[in-house]
Amino acid sequence: MERQRLHQEIDKIKESLFDEGVLCREQFGELERLQEDKRRPHFLQQLFAVFFTHTNRHFNDLHTNLTKAAYEKVKQEFENLKLKVEPYFQDHPRVLSVPWEELN
């Protein structure tokens, strides 16, 4: 009974992944056929373990790069704003002399 429920839940999740475009039906079918090969009974588990390991690493790299890019963009915008408001603070040069690094 429990096993049947788990299989139904897996099928539901699989359908959801197909519908969302995360998995391709044809490619997944090919992987299932490879899984049936008795010489490599844990093929799909190994494949997904490698996939998720690499995906996690790529997401971490992407996050780092996006964070750096966002930081540089904000820094650039700060410098642009500083140049634009400079004429308004000519009588108060100390306001504009604060380096970017001290604002962080």
Secondary structure, DSSP 8 states (H G I E B T S, - for coil): -HHHHHHHHHHHHHHHHHHTTSS-HHHHHHHHHHHT-TT-TTHHHHHHHHHHHHHHHHHHHHHHHHHHHHHHHHHHHHHHHHHHHGGGGTT-HHHHT--HHHH-
